[in-house]
Each structure stands twice: as C-alpha cells, then as structure tokens.
Amino acid sequence: MRANQAEFAVRTLCRVLGVSPSGYYAWRDRPPSARDVKNGQLRKRMREIHTFSRGTYGRPRMYAELRDEGHRVNHKRVARLMRLDGLEGATRRRKWRTTKRSKDARPAPDLVERDFAPGGPDRLWVADITYIPTASGFLFLAVVVDAWSRRVVGWSMETHLRTALVLQALDMALWQRKPKAVIHHSDQGTQYTSIAFGLRCKEAGVRPSMGSVGDAYDNALCESFFATLECELIERRKFRNQAEAKMAVFDFIEAWYNPHRRHSTLGHRSPLNYEKHHAPAA
C-alpha cells in the first residue's frame, strides 16, 4: 500500500485489499519487532560477509561464519535471509587437465594408494598443473598442497610448461615448510618424471609418488583446488595479459584461499585457521 499511496487514496486501497484503514495505520506506525530488528542486523552483516568472500559464500559457509561470530541462527533462517538479498554462492563446473606423459619416463611408485588423510602437516603433499586463459596467451600454474590442511604451500606461475615450473613450486614449499621425508604425490606428467625433478627431490629428502594413468581419483585433492580457483576467480574475470592474471592468482591464494576461505572438509575452517587449532603437539 505504501508504494501506491501516491496514486490511490488509502481508503480505496484498503477497500480493494479487504483491510480497515485503522488496521493499516496501526500496522504502519507499529515499531518493528525485536526479531525484525535482529533480522535487519543479520542481513547487513551477511551482505558484508558475502562481499568479503568475493561473492562466493553460499548458505553452509555463511552459516559457519555467523556461528563463529556468536550469532544464534539456523540453516533455514540463513537461507531465507540470503534469498531476500539475492545472495548466492559460487558453484563448480568443470576441471582442467594439462598432463603430458612421456613413453620413456620411469614414474615413481604410488606411495599413497588413495589415502589422502595424513595424520599431520607435511606428511603428504599433492601437486598438479593447470592453465589460466588470458587475452595474450595461457598462464600455467603449478601448485603444491598439504593434504592435511588443504593449504597451498608452494606455487609457481609461468608462460611455459617446462620442468622449471614445478621445481619452483616445490622449492617454495620446501622453503616455507622445511619438511622431513614428506611424500610428494603427483600424476605422471613429464615435468614430474624428469631427471631434474627427481634429483631435486632426492637432494631435499622428498619422497616422490605418482598415481596411475587415467585415474581421476588419484589426484582429486588438487583437482578440487583447481575447481575452486575456476569458479571463484577464473570464471569471474577476463585477464588482458599474464601479468594481470599473476596478480589475481597471487591475491586469491595468499590473501583469500589460505587465510580465509572455509573448507567443508576442515569443519568449515580455513587452511591457516585449521593449522592454528589442530597443530600436533611438539
């Protein structure tokens, strides 16, 4: 009725809608209920959280964020309030593959056998390569992920797929974590089966491991990260060149994914938060 008061008399609107003018004025002048006030506050905070999440959080992560902040809400209420403001989470679509295998390469044995649940940090790393399209050509991204906390502990970006790409990602992981006898699990791509990569692993005390050919489950953890990268960054941006893409990926990994993005497999904690609260006793 408020929206149409400028065009129609209140009495006319009340007659058409079957309400009394006194009832309408009583409703209009009634102060908002405590629940309405609380819902208004929640909606404001949810819009802030959704913006901070770069427009990616859906109901589960929104619910976890609110509960951590001390708000007493349930899933249904969160879903209803998100719908009122048109807040939606990002959804995954496809996965990318860039692996090329050499017929003459001698792959490392599979030391993991699909057991991607290590008991602590730096016991199992998983690694893979993907590509990021830009207007001036592809940018290739190699990552090393700690299977325990889902943290990206090493990464490298180049415009080529030579072995140096994965060596740089491994070196970053070694520099940051300083592991002892960590297993490095990858596919049988030529970069990982190269002599240079094998020698670097031996020098650093890293135990290389490789999954079987053509088995999607053997590196599903890295595929999961790439799917997240795609739906939360790549699908939302058009990069003019590789330099622009590099800055965006750096920001995504170090300013969002590792420190803040909540993972359902980690009890809706971020990788850094999970490490902080679940680090094994020294």
N, C-alpha and C positions, 0 to 999 in steps of 0.2 A: 504494500500500500504506500509506503514511503516513496518508492520510486515513481509512483504515478500520481502523487498528490498535486503536482504542478498542473496536470491536465484534467483531473476529475476531482469533484468535491468528495470530502471524506465520507459524508453520509451516503453518497451514491456508491462508493466503493464498498462500504460496509453492507449496504443492502444487497449488492451483487454477490459478495462473499459470504453472506449469511452471518455476520457478526454485528454486535451492537457498537455504536460509536463510543459509549462509555468503556466498554471492554477493550476496544482498540487503544484508547488513550491511557487506560490503566496499564496495558502491556507496554506501550511506548515509553511511559515515564517510569516504569519499574526499573530499579537498579539491577545490573547484571548479577547473576548468582555467583557464589563462590566457585562453582565448577566452571562457569563460563569464563570467569577471570583467570582461573588456572589454565584452562584450555587456550586462552589467548596468549598467556605467557609461554606455554609449551610450544605453540605454533611458531612464535617468534624465535624461540631457541632452536627449534627444528629447522627453520629456514637458515639460521646461522650455521648449524652443523652441516646441512646439505651443501651450502656454499663452501664451507671449509673442506668438505670431502670432494670438492671439484665436481659436484653434481653426480656423484657415483653411488652414494649410500641408498640402499633400499630399506625395507622395514627391519630385517634382522639386525643390521649394523646400527641403524638409527636407535632401535630399542636398546642395544647394548651400550651405546654412548649415553643415552639418557639415564639408564640404570646406574652406570658408573658415576654419573654426576649427582646421584641421590634422588632422582625423580621416581615417584611411585606410580608406574604406569604398567599396562599390559600390552601384549602384541596387538590386540584388536583396536585398542584406543590409538596406538601409534599409527596403525594402518589407516584408520578413519581420518585422523588429523592430517596425515600426509596427503590423502586424496583431496581434502579441502583446498590445499595449496598447490595441488598438481605436482607434488614431489615424487620422483621415481628414481630407482636405482639403475645403474648400468647393467646390461646383460651381455654375456659372452656369445660369440657366434662360431668362429672358425679357428683353426690352428694352422700354423705355418711350418713348413719343413724346408731346410736348406741343405740337408746332408748329402754329401757325395762320397761314395766309398771306393777305395782302390782295390782292385782284384789281387794285387800283390801285397797288400798290407797284412800285417800279423796283429790282429786285435788282442787286447788284454783279456784275461778271463773275467767272467762275471762274478764278482765278489759280493754282490748284493742279493741277487735272485729275488727281486721284487720286494725285499724287506726294507721299506723306506721309513722305518720308525726307530732310529737310533736312540740310545738312552741318554744322550747328552750332546753338547755342542762339539763341532769339529771332529766328529767321528765319521760322518758321511757327507760329502759334497756331491751335488749333481750339477752337470754342466751341459750347455747346448748353445746353439747359434740361431738367430732369426734375422730377418731383414726388415727395414723400415723404408717405405717408399717416400721419395721427395721429388719435387719438380725437376731436380738436376741429377737424378740418379739414386740408386739404393745406398742406404747406410746399413752396415751389418753390425749386429750387437751380439757379443758373446757374454754369457753370464756364468757365475759360479754361485750356487745357492746352498746354504746349510740346510740339510734335510730336517734337522731337529727344530729350528726356529723359523724356517722359511725366509731367513734373511739373505738378501743378495750381498754376499761377502766379497765378491770380485766381479768386475765387468770391464768391458773394453768395446770401443766403437771405432770402426774403420770403414773405408770405402772399398775394401778388398776382402777376400776370404782366405788369405794366406795364413800359415801356422802362427805367425806373429800375433794375430788377433786373439787366439785362445791362450797363447803364452802370456800376453799382457793381462788378461783376466785372471789367470792362475797366479801370476806374480802379485797382483793386487790383493788377492785373497790370502796369500802366504804372508804378505807384509802386514795385513790387518789382524790376522788371527794367530799366526805362528803355531800351527798345529803340530801334533806328534802322531805320525803314522795314519793320517786321515786317508780315507778311501775317496778317490775322485772318480765318479761314475759318469759316463757319457755314452753316446752312440758310437758307431764305428766310422765316423766321418774322417776324411783324410787328414784333417788338422790334428785330430786326437791320436791317430795311428802313426803320425810322423815320427821320425827318429828324434828330431829336435824336442818334441813334446815329451817323448819317453825319457830322454836324457835329463830334462828339467825335473820331471817327477822323481827320478832316481836320486838326483842331486839334493832335492828338498825332502826326501823321505816320504813322498806321497805314493800311495798305492793305487795305480790306475786300474779301473774296472770298466768294462763295456758290456752293454746289453746285446741281445740277439738282434739280427737284422729283421726289419719289418714288424717289430712288436711295439705297438704304441704304449703299452703299459710299462715298458722298461725305462721310460724317462717321462712319465706322466707329470711328475712334480715340476719339471722345467716347462713342460707344455702348459701347465696351469698358470705359471707366472707369465708366459708369453700371451696367453689368452686374456689375462687381466690387463696387461700392457696394451693389448689391441683395443679392447672395448672401453678402457678408461682413458686412453690417451690417443692412440693412432687413429681410431675412427672419428675422433672429435676434432682433429687438427689436420690441416693441409700444410705441409712444410715446403718452403720455397727452395731450400737447399739443405745439404748435410749438416752445415754448421748450426742452423736453426733447430734441426732435429736433435743434434747432440745436446744442446742446451735443454731442450724439453725432456729428453730421456734422463739426463743427469738430475734435473729437478724432480722428475717422477720417482726415481729410485731413492735418492738421498733425502729429499725434503718431504716425500709423501709415503711411498711404499714401506720403506724400512722403519721409520719412526712412528707413523700414524695409522696406516691402513690396517683395519681389523680383519683377521682371518677366522673363518668358522672353525677350521681345524686346530686353531690355537685357543679355543674358548673365547673367540672374538677379542683377542688381544693383537696388537701389532707385533712384528718380529722383535723390535727392540724392547718393547714392554714385556713380552714373553721371556726374553733372555734375562731381563732385570729381576723378574719374580720367580723364575724357575731355574736359575743357575745352580748347578750342583755344588754342594759344599766342598770347600777346598780340602 
